[in-house]
């Protein structure tokens, strides 16, 4: 079930965006980030996030596999091994068994949900508001035979279209950072979770090291938003407070970045030491791999195989990756704020 190495799939570039509209959509997306004021993005978060994943998913799948997330990593692990263990660790916190109903909030193309369904035996449903990602997830489910206890719902996580108390457990992996309002998002998750059920989460957050008066910090924050389709950024304290206000009892919280042997941003640091014998497939994110990808996309766009605007997408993804590396090196950003929260049982 682990993330698999992918060839660059040109036919998926641009997602569901019409090829003739791809360049305009790319420019429209970039316009959302011309200003540091978050209000325009939070007010149009559905459009921001959908445009981002239509444009970026093919690049993600090529460079990252089926699981679009970072991972706590030990020095003896490959990146792929750490991604699987990271998913298993979260699944172990859910307290679910075969036949239980689990919701994956912001599931991407379903890499984690397929892994967690296999690991726990539970029926896992992925919630995603991007039609292209759901179609990719369904294709992969069928091709891998994982369509028996893995499924999808197309919906906004701010308005989940299921009755109260539907799921035995809920989790999210680096997804609710796209929410315009954390408390309202967590409140909706609280509503659909059964009393006594667990909500486990890996959240992207600004750390206590972030200084809103520091111009360098502010620029790193802005480039992270641009390169990752985020309407805003929250601190770890903002996240924990929002969960409590939504009704959850917070049982565990930890920034897993602090206990990882390998820096979380290492897989996307283009200047890292790279070993072809250890992580051959991660060559794509080295300085040379990036250059090859960039010129490949440039060539494909010039000969009109790739849609116009593809080079622009490659550019803002690179800027976002560089900002994440800077955020990690300065200590102002984490992608592994882990929380385990419980919905109190009814008296």
Secondary structure, 3 states (H helix, E strand, C coil): CCCCCCCCCHHHCCCCCCHHHHHHHHHHHHHCCCCCCCHHHHHCHHHHHHHHHHHHHHHHHHHHCCCCCCCCCCCCCCHHHHHHHHHHHHHHCCCCCCCCEEEEECCCCCHHHHHHHHHHCCEEEEEECCHHHHHHHHHHHHHHCCCCCEEEEECCCCCCCCCCCCEEEEEEECCHHHCCCHHHHHHHHHHHEEEEEEEEEEEEEECCCCCCCCHHHHHHHHHHHHHHCCCCCCEHHHHHHHHHHCCEEEEEEEEHHHHCCCCCCHHHCCCCCCCCCCCHHHHHHCHHHHHHHHHHHHHHHHCCCCCCCHHHHHHHHHHHHHHHHHHHHHCCEEEEEEEEEEECCCC
